[in-house]
């Protein structure tokens, strides 16, 4: 016999809590209305003694000069008169209150005005006569009661906000600000994403699938004495699918899933972050077994002890301390598995990363060639494409693209095709989308002089020439002098796959990058600001060679880089003399490669000139154009070497992978 576990959370529109909230709201409104009526009655009620008299008695009192003031109301057709103190006893018997008044009804104020002017023309009467419209009593009531009613409404609203009841989507109000903001996914609120919707990430999926498998069938692991990891940290560059993987876990797991961001713990009130952590884990323990996912955990999990003089860090550190205690403290946390995601694992506190809290760090890297094919397959499903679209070609043309970048490419290609009124998305639309995302928006309307165009062509042809003639330089794909984004010219390269990089490869890349500036100096006999991006990249690469990779002759085998980012801080790990030596070595490496670039361009001056002329004429050149001028490269690429090796061994030839590439663009 099986029993069905009831949810502890009441459903919408039912349960005792909903009835209590409605009852409480009704009581508040009833109190408010009563207070408003009482206040309005008090403010509008006149306690003065009044008496209605006939016209004859009024006329007699008027001729006797018994009134201080006489007021005629147009709308009411009523005369109201205030008696003089000495005439009160003549009209009223006994004690009176306030300012005794009498009133008499008339047919119209116009007739009263004519009568008053005739009857009392020669009679000495000092009463002040005035005419008023005479507002409606109900309107007077609302006007007088409006301030008090407004005060009551504001008071009721504040009470509801502070108690957190009666407001749709309320998160607890002021008194419940320490409650967790986590979104709960369970059988009543189920996520629709599964592992089938996550392309690539095979190793990462295997790790999290094991967690889901344990929650579904824990006996399979506990029989052998094993324990499921308490926490798993998803680490990787932006856009690689960390949050998507967590959503798939929520869709696959048959257990409650709490999802929130690290910034949800941060609040302006002291102690709120720690309180929200406690409330989150309290709810998780009630729902155990369950999964808690914290996205962008670096917002709350940064290393402690930084900037101690700034008091604003105390609240974040208190929140982190509470998180550390809840994840692995004296309290029992069985059945609660923590998933977290970040792209800044280097800034996380070491105590947060230790075993027992996050037992596993799952690296979600940029997709390789085969994974990019799978991702393209997912994002091409809703698109209308024709036979010209080759998924293998698209995957090879997008090295270094993340899953989010590939999704953007597919969407941009569809927009480009729609802009051209096409019925299908074609291959050239995808290539235009790649160029648009990598190089920026094409700006053919940008005004450039003929001299500037010639300078840009010479510069870009210098890059293309040297990269083609050096063994370890990246193969050229495309060069253009059409302005894109902030750059007046751009060059696309397709780097080979490298697990390690040698000194010779770094030097060849630096030489090819300096080819643009060298070509300007040799051909134009002047230099321009167009090489600013090249010089920035070369300088960073040279400093990395000397200070990080130990590739300097005077400073060999030394590394001054702290990969954790926690030990050295703002202080340099070397002396001023060493700093000067590093600068000298960097300058020597850059100067050497610059002279090497000028030497190569001098030897191939004719080919460089032909390439620049073609670029000026057509505005864009491809690999085939360079090959026609300089011939085929004498060196086999790494992919070609592997292909030849497989043919020799008669083995299948799977697709090879290229490492991420970035466009080399220069702006003037």
MARZA-864598 format. One record per residue (C-alpha): x, y, z; residue in three letters. Coordinates in steps of 0.001 Angstrom, whole numbers, padded with zeros to 6 digits, always signed. Layout:
<recs>
XYZALA ...
</recs>
This chain:
<recs>
+000000+000000+000000UNK +001482+003325-001023UNK +000813+006675+000492UNK +000874+009936-001381UNK +002972+012673+000146UNK +001058+015912+000415UNK +002729+019213-000355UNK +003291+021458+002631UNK +002607+024511+000499UNK -001086+025419+000142UNK -002439+025605-003350UNK -003719+028788-004834UNK -007245+029636-003840UNK -007464+027011-001072UNK -006257+026174+002400UNK -006682+027815+005765UNK -003987+030398+005127UNK -005916+031886+002219UNK -009077+032129+004364UNK -007183+033802+007185UNK -005670+036333+004792UNK -009071+037217+003334UNK -010569+037491+006819UNK -007723+039729+007953UNK -008111+041991+004909UNK -011890+042253+005494UNK -011306+043269+009124UNK -008837+045963+008100UNK -011261+047435+005586UNK -014140+047343+008069UNK -012085+049202+010659UNK -011043+051756+008050UNK -014582+052449+006898UNK -015844+052834+010471UNK -013057+055259+011331UNK -013719+057245+008162UNK -017458+057559+008879UNK -016944+058551+012495UNK -014292+061104+011610UNK -016366+062605+008823UNK -019461+062863+011022UNK -017439+064539+013723UNK -015928+067052+011311UNK -019215+067883+009534UNK -021667+067961+012457UNK -022593+071445+013754UNK -023728+071321+017423UNK -025226+074819+017445UNK -028924+075211+018447UNK -031200+075717+015449UNK -034925+076335+014931UNK -037161+076442+011893UNK -039627+079396+011894UNK -042349+080613+009588UNK -042049+083544+007211UNK -044171+085825+009436UNK -041999+085265+012495UNK -038875+085781+010381UNK -040231+089036+008979UNK -041082+090266+012515UNK -037585+089447+013800UNK -035986+091115+010787UNK -037898+094346+011315UNK -036882+094170+014995UNK -033211+094087+013858UNK -032650+090746+015678UNK -030116+089237+013234UNK -026352+089578+012993UNK -026099+087862+009602UNK -028580+086621+007031UNK -027477+084005+004486UNK -029569+083040+001460UNK -028708+079655-000153UNK -029567+079447-003853UNK -029578+075674-004241UNK -031331+074967-000993UNK -033947+077823-001256UNK -033264+078442+002399UNK -032646+081479+004594UNK -030323+081037+007584UNK -030020+083840+010149UNK -027751+084175+013208UNK -029483+085859+016183UNK -027949+088648+018191UNK -027121+087623+021784UNK -029774+089887+023277UNK -032486+088447+021029UNK -031811+084754+021734UNK -034211+084567+024702UNK -036949+086048+022520UNK -036841+083011+020191UNK -035425+080098+022213UNK -036566+078901+025582UNK -033999+077477+027986UNK -030282+076957+027329UNK -028756+077059+023867UNK -025493+075702+022401UNK -023014+077292+020094UNK -024344+080049+017868UNK -028168+079891+017852UNK -029603+080058+014338UNK -033005+080103+012733UNK -033891+079102+009189UNK -036894+079591+006987UNK -037757+078052+003630UNK -038443+080333+000652UNK -039647+079835-002884UNK -036549+081371-004506UNK -033686+083675-003628UNK -034655+086077-006434UNK -038065+086742-004877UNK -036443+087131-001453UNK -034016+089676-002871UNK -036830+091766-004349UNK -038800+091585-001111UNK -035796+092485+001045UNK -035000+095520-001089UNK -038600+096839-000872UNK -039465+095979+002737UNK -036304+097090+004441UNK -035401+100031+002249UNK -036265+102605+004921UNK -035907+100331+007990UNK -032602+100628+009846UNK -031262+097029+009770UNK -027557+096351+010380UNK -027643+092613+009573UNK -025144+091492+006934UNK -026852+089843+003966UNK -024981+087430+001683UNK -025923+084922-000968UNK -024302+081446-001295UNK -024800+078532-003638UNK -025233+076065-000803UNK -023278+072825-001522UNK -024884+069442-001354UNK -024664+067816+002071UNK -023271+064567+000676UNK -020548+066448-001216UNK -019694+068399+001914UNK -019411+065124+003764UNK -016914+063660+001312UNK -014892+066868+001113UNK -014553+067095+004852UNK -013888+063383+005270UNK -011333+063101+002443UNK -008155+063836+004486UNK -009115+061429+007226UNK -010165+058765+004718UNK -006861+059157+002854UNK -004951+058732+006101UNK -006878+055536+006888UNK -006211+054107+003418UNK -002481+054808+003671UNK -002407+053227+007122UNK -004177+050086+005891UNK -001838+049847+002877UNK +001255+050106+005058UNK -000080+047497+007451UNK -000686+045115+004566UNK +002780+045725+003141UNK +004447+045200+006499UNK +002509+042015+007179UNK +003006+040761+003621UNK -000628+039699+003166UNK -003220+040470+000576UNK -000797+041501-002162UNK -000450+039304-005244UNK +003102+038046-005574UNK +004045+039333-002138UNK +007408+038076-000872UNK +006712+038607+002786UNK +006653+042363+003321UNK +008858+044312+005685UNK +008556+041851+008552UNK +009409+038947+006224UNK +012347+040518+004395UNK +014629+037746+005630UNK +012644+035051+003822UNK +014254+033201+000935UNK +013451+034316-002625UNK +014167+030920-004142UNK +011866+029706-006902UNK +010548+026202-006278UNK +010101+023627-009034UNK +008210+020527-007976UNK +005476+018266-009331UNK +003021+021174-009328UNK +005462+023610-010992UNK +007622+021529-013290UNK +010440+022731-015568UNK +010063+021819-019259UNK +013778+021554-020163UNK +015449+018125-020146UNK +018886+016757-021007UNK +017720+016205-024593UNK +017550+019989-024996UNK +021207+020373-023951UNK +023502+019758-026918UNK +027159+018992-026326UNK +028514+019138-022766UNK +028689+015346-022687UNK +031117+015169-019748UNK +029278+017803-017735UNK +025938+016095-018400UNK +027376+012804-017230UNK +028358+014370-013906UNK +024970+015925-013188UNK +023079+012902-014532UNK +024788+010890-011818UNK +023338+013250-009211UNK +019866+012879-010715UNK +020322+009110-010840UNK +021236+009002-007159UNK +018135+010942-006192UNK +015976+008561-008230UNK +017665+005344-007075UNK +019848+005973-003995UNK +020089+002293-003119UNK +022273+001614-006153UNK +025061+003719-004617UNK +024537+003275-000889UNK +024699-000525-001108UNK +028386-000233-001945UNK +028984+002319+000817UNK +029209+005286-001506UNK +027880+008748-000809UNK +026591+011224-003312UNK +028549+014512-003474UNK +027052+017220-001303UNK +027631+019900-003880UNK +028743+020456-007461UNK +030108+023709-008884UNK +029615+024453-012590UNK +032562+026525-013818UNK +033059+027897-017302UNK +033060+030937-019580UNK +029847+032918-020110UNK +027356+031437-022537UNK +028541+027827-022325UNK +025285+026505-020854UNK +025772+026338-017079UNK +022327+027687-016236UNK +020762+025627-019046UNK +022322+022506-017553UNK +020838+023366-014161UNK +017416+023871-015777UNK +017756+020426-017339UNK +018482+018961-013907UNK +015307+020622-012637UNK +013357+019093-015515UNK +014835+015610-015113UNK +014872+015234-011332UNK +011763+013899-009654UNK +012546+015905-006529UNK +011912+019539-005547UNK +014345+022007-007087UNK +015084+025418-005525UNK +016572+028019-007865UNK +017887+031471-006985UNK +020707+033872-007815UNK +023599+034798-005566UNK +022503+038433-005688UNK +019164+037464-004085UNK +020985+037091-000770UNK +022266+040667-000903UNK +020101+043309+000780UNK +020569+046777+002271UNK +019450+045607+005731UNK +021980+044095+008122UNK +021537+040365+008714UNK +019069+039820+005879UNK +021468+037779+003735UNK +022235+035308+006516UNK +018545+035076+007361UNK +017674+034230+003764UNK +020337+031518+003730UNK +018864+029968+006876UNK +015348+030138+005472UNK +016455+028582+002164UNK +018046+025599+003843UNK +015118+025262+006246UNK +012760+024914+003285UNK +015188+022547+001562UNK +015370+020263+004610UNK +011590+020141+004762UNK +011491+019096+001098UNK +014484+016698+001248UNK +015619+015000-000864UNK +015933+018054-003078UNK +018369+020169-005109UNK +019306+023795-004412UNK +020747+025763-007356UNK +022552+029074-006766UNK +023375+030915-009984UNK +026288+033403-010078UNK +027440+032346-006633UNK +030458+034677-006849UNK +028082+037538-005901UNK +028030+036174-002350UNK +030948+033724-002272UNK +033920+036032-002870UNK +036994+035482-000760UNK +036851+037012+002713UNK +039428+039375+004139UNK +039531+041798+001198UNK +039258+045551+001874UNK +038766+045226+005617UNK +038477+048991+005990UNK +035248+049040+004017UNK +032349+048225+006323UNK +030015+047392+003470UNK +031757+044031+003027UNK +030733+042847+006494UNK +027205+041962+005434UNK +028402+039930+002442UNK +030933+038092+004589UNK +028289+037317+007210UNK +026104+035876+004457UNK +029011+033743+003216UNK +029745+032531+006753UNK +026135+031432+007158UNK +026254+029682+003773UNK +029415+027805+004792UNK +027797+026746+008063UNK +024613+025520+006391UNK +026464+023579+003686UNK +028713+021661+006082UNK +028166+022496+009728UNK +027126+020538+012800UNK +023538+020436+011603UNK +022259+017558+009500UNK +021931+018382+005815UNK +021222+014929+004420UNK +019261+014825+001207UNK +020057+018405+000184UNK +022371+018702-002832UNK +023818+022079-003785UNK +024406+023070-007406UNK +026094+026393-008159UNK +027341+028158-011275UNK +029976+030836-011812UNK +032455+032048-014402UNK +034719+033545-011707UNK +035851+030541-009687UNK +039210+032233-009054UNK +037596+034819-006741UNK +035632+032329-004638UNK +036577+031722-001034UNK +038761+028643-000500UNK +036524+027411+002312UNK +033611+027300-000110UNK +035493+025108-002583UNK +036748+022494-000166UNK +035510+018901-000182UNK +032398+018491+001910UNK +030820+021614+000479UNK +031511+021523-003234UNK +032959+018073-003740UNK +033053+018434-007500UNK +033978+021205-009884UNK +032414+020529-013266UNK +034170+022443-016032UNK +031757+023577-018732UNK +034141+024595-021484UNK +033637+026092-024910UNK +032275+023456-027305UNK +034593+021603-029669UNK +033844+020876-033322UNK +031503+017922-032767UNK +029698+019705-029939UNK +029212+022769-032126UNK +027542+020505-034696UNK +025110+019284-032056UNK +024388+022827-030882UNK +023799+023992-034453UNK +021453+021049-034880UNK +019365+022228-031930UNK +019156+025864-033022UNK +018553+025058-036710UNK +015374+023083-035962UNK +012984+026058-035942UNK +014656+027712-038966UNK +013633+027269-042591UNK +016912+026415-044333UNK +017728+025153-047821UNK +020245+022590-049097UNK +023090+025119-049212UNK +023409+025092-045418UNK +026057+022608-044276UNK +026225+022028-040525UNK +029793+020704-040751UNK +030899+023855-042567UNK +029192+026123-040043UNK +030831+024267-037153UNK +034295+024665-038742UNK +033729+028375-039369UNK +032799+029144-035756UNK +035769+028068-033594UNK +035674+029468-030087UNK +031925+030190-030234UNK +029913+029364-027143UNK +026414+027916-027207UNK +024954+031381-026725UNK +027065+032696-029639UNK +025818+029911-031911UNK +022227+030674-030947UNK +022901+034313-031788UNK +024401+033340-035166UNK +021298+031328-036101UNK +018969+034109-035044UNK +021026+036768-036831UNK +021082+034674-040010UNK +017292+034399-039928UNK +016993+038162-039502UNK +019372+038806-042406UNK +017393+036444-044658UNK +014108+038073-043674UNK +015593+041505-044342UNK +016356+040332-047911UNK +012808+038929-048363UNK +014069+035356-048751UNK +011913+032280-048326UNK +014732+030255-046736UNK +017857+030944-044692UNK +020883+030214-046876UNK +024591+029635-046387UNK +025603+033219-047185UNK +023185+034459-044529UNK +025013+032422-041902UNK +028402+033678-043090UNK +027161+037260-042967UNK +025872+036609-039460UNK +029276+035276-038356UNK +031011+038331-039804UNK +028448+040595-038158UNK +028963+039047-034713UNK +032758+038718-034885UNK +033694+041891-036721UNK +030761+044179-036043UNK +028270+045948-038269UNK +029488+046672-041792UNK +029674+050426-042419UNK +030056+051004-046150UNK +028674+054516-045768UNK +031639+055552-043617UNK +033555+058293-045387UNK +037233+057433-046041UNK +039594+059200-048394UNK +041545+057417-051106UNK +044754+057913-049139UNK +043198+056293-046055UNK +041898+053360-048103UNK +045370+052808-049572UNK +046923+052931-046106UNK +044398+050397-044761UNK +044965+048085-047762UNK +048736+048174-047284UNK +048298+047492-043566UNK +045961+044507-043997UNK +048014+043092-046871UNK +051034+043141-044546UNK +049175+040949-042053UNK +048055+038545-044784UNK +051529+038270-046339UNK +053458+037474-043173UNK +050823+035122-041745UNK +050987+033141-045016UNK +054777+032942-045089UNK +055406+031959-041451UNK +055129+028319-040437UNK +053405+028763-037074UNK +051220+031763-037902UNK +047468+031205-038001UNK +046042+030399-041467UNK +044258+033275-043161UNK +040528+033040-043870UNK +039467+036512-044987UNK +040748+040090-045085UNK +038605+043167-045705UNK +039072+046919-045777UNK +035329+047585-045375UNK +034832+049319-042005UNK +033175+047109-039399UNK +032271+048343-035934UNK +035077+050610-034760UNK +037673+049057-037081UNK +038503+050369-040535UNK +039817+046959-041582UNK +039757+043414-040234UNK +041416+040050-040782UNK +039994+036653-039884UNK +042263+033721-039055UNK +041542+030089-038217UNK +043974+028866-035561UNK +044927+025220-035357UNK +044203+023105-032315UNK +046997+023377-029755UNK +047183+021825-026349UNK +050478+023606-025672UNK +052152+026541-027399UNK +055892+026808-028034UNK +058065+029909-028012UNK +058473+029723-031787UNK +054712+029716-032285UNK +054262+032766-030066UNK +057027+034638-031900UNK +055512+033840-035313UNK +052128+035114-034158UNK +053718+038323-032834UNK +055572+038835-036115UNK +052367+038419-038132UNK +050548+040846-035850UNK +053282+043464-036354UNK +053120+043011-040137UNK +050608+045853-040539UNK +052789+048482-038853UNK +055898+047186-040670UNK +054138+047434-044056UNK +053133+051042-043367UNK +056705+052007-042547UNK +058231+050255-045564UNK +055683+051140-048255UNK +054192+054434-047088UNK +057289+055604-045189UNK +055012+056731-042351UNK +053104+055078-039522UNK +049554+055668-038322UNK +047267+054930-035401UNK +045766+051987-037295UNK +048059+049554-035487UNK +046891+050439-031968UNK +045017+047161-031536UNK +047977+045189-032897UNK +050414+046855-030526UNK +048137+046225-027559UNK +047960+042498-028289UNK +051670+042201-029000UNK +052606+044008-025780UNK +050375+041764-023668UNK +051757+038666-025366UNK +055353+039770-024847UNK +054785+040503-021149UNK +053119+037089-020797UNK +056159+035416-022346UNK +058542+037134-019930UNK +056548+037332-016679UNK +054264+034284-016924UNK +055769+031679-019269UNK +059456+032059-018352UNK +060471+032413-022038UNK +063033+035172-021534UNK +066788+034756-021879UNK +067582+036977-018876UNK +064644+035785-016721UNK +064234+032115-017612UNK +061934+029696-015773UNK +060226+032350-013639UNK +056474+032928-013257UNK +055127+036028-011527UNK +051448+035237-012067UNK +049104+034226-009225UNK +046372+032062-010739UNK +044297+032203-007543UNK +044323+035982-007374UNK +044453+035845-003558UNK +048094+035926-002487UNK +049846+038947-003978UNK +047044+041491-004223UNK +048265+044937-005280UNK +051938+044326-004450UNK +054384+043180-007117UNK +056103+039860-006448UNK +059406+041249-007776UNK +061742+044159-007158UNK +062037+047403-009119UNK +065254+046138-010715UNK +063426+043034-011942UNK +060591+045203-013228UNK +063083+047219-015271UNK +064597+043991-016570UNK +061158+042719-017605UNK +060513+045947-019530UNK +063848+045621-021313UNK +063199+042007-022275UNK +059712+042837-023577UNK +061095+045693-025666UNK +063822+043452-027062UNK +061351+040713-028084UNK +059002+043189-029794UNK +061840+044972-031614UNK +063245+041664-032835UNK +059928+040539-034317UNK +059298+043959-035838UNK +062622+043869-037698UNK +061848+040319-038755UNK +058503+041446-040187UNK +060152+044272-042151UNK +062738+041848-043539UNK +060083+039420-044801UNK +058057+042223-046394UNK +061173+043607-048093UNK +061889+040196-049621UNK +058258+039760-050750UNK +057607+043379-051719UNK +056149+042533-055140UNK +053677+039977-053779UNK +052662+042358-051002UNK +051993+045103-053553UNK +049838+042806-055722UNK +047845+041743-052662UNK +047279+045365-051597UNK +046125+046303-055125UNK +043594+043441-055195UNK +042358+044464-051757UNK +041920+048066-052919UNK +040003+046946-055978UNK +037718+044268-054457UNK +037741+045409-050784UNK +037939+041769-049642UNK +040319+038857-050289UNK +040211+035197-049319UNK +042675+032346-048895UNK +042549+031517-052609UNK +043737+035020-053568UNK +046794+034788-051323UNK +047560+031316-052613UNK +047545+032555-056241UNK +050211+035158-055421UNK +052520+033325-052988UNK +051696+029706-053847UNK +050685+027003-051423UNK +052136+027056-047948UNK +055101+024641-047750UNK +054051+023418-044325UNK +051281+021008-043560UNK +048807+022157-040987UNK +048293+020030-037932UNK +044940+018794-039218UNK +046588+017792-042502UNK +049333+015942-040614UNK +046751+014042-038575UNK +044758+013260-041724UNK +047842+011849-043423UNK +048676+009796-040351UNK +045181+008280-040273UNK +045314+007399-043950UNK +048637+005672-043339UNK +047226+003680-040451UNK +043903+003042-042286UNK +041898+004468-039411UNK +038628+006452-039567UNK +039035+010192-039795UNK +036882+012012-037264UNK +036503+015753-037529UNK +039346+017713-036083UNK +038947+020626-033701UNK +040270+024142-033876UNK +040938+026385-030914UNK +039068+029656-030413UNK +039910+032461-032789UNK +039204+036142-032685UNK +039224+038651-035521UNK +042259+040844-035731UNK +040876+044314-036345UNK +042638+047637-036427UNK +040969+051010-036001UNK +042361+054375-037018UNK 
</recs>
